[in-house]
Amino acid sequence: MEIITVNEEMLLIIIWQLKEEAYGFPIMKKVMEFTKKKISYGSLYNSLNNLAKKGYLTYSKESLKMSKEEKVKFIIPSPRKE
């Protein structure tokens, strides 16, 4: 796995804390509470995608009932046994 930034580390901690509620809006809300700064969805999802590319995160898409929209849940995978 690649080295991560301090911000990416913060995102992993937030996702770990949120567990089953690790979706975009709750993650963004926690980031803003922690940093006291406003962030855009674009920068949040860019960081989340970078973590997924580095192997620190996976995600699943869930269809919302009565809508064509999807909800993306972020998951920290279990450590691999070698």
Residue pairs with C-beta under 8 A, 6 or more apart in sequence:
1 54
1 55
1 56
2 54
2 55
4 12
4 51
4 54
4 56
7 47
8 47
8 50
8 51
8 54
8 56
10 31
10 34
10 35
11 27
11 31
11 47
11 48
11 51
12 51
12 56
12 57
12 76
14 22
14 27
14 30
14 31
14 34
15 22
15 27
15 57
15 74
15 75
15 76
16 76
17 30
18 26
18 27
18 30
22 73
22 74
22 75
23 71
23 72
23 73
23 74
24 41
24 44
24 45
24 72
27 44
27 48
27 74
28 39
28 41
28 44
31 39
31 44
32 38
32 39
48 57
48 59
48 74
51 57
52 58
52 59
55 77
56 76
57 74
57 75
57 76
57 77
58 74
58 75
58 77
59 72
59 73
59 74
59 75
60 72
60 73
60 75
61 70
61 71
61 72
61 73
62 70
62 71
62 72
62 73
63 69
63 70
63 71
64 70
64 71
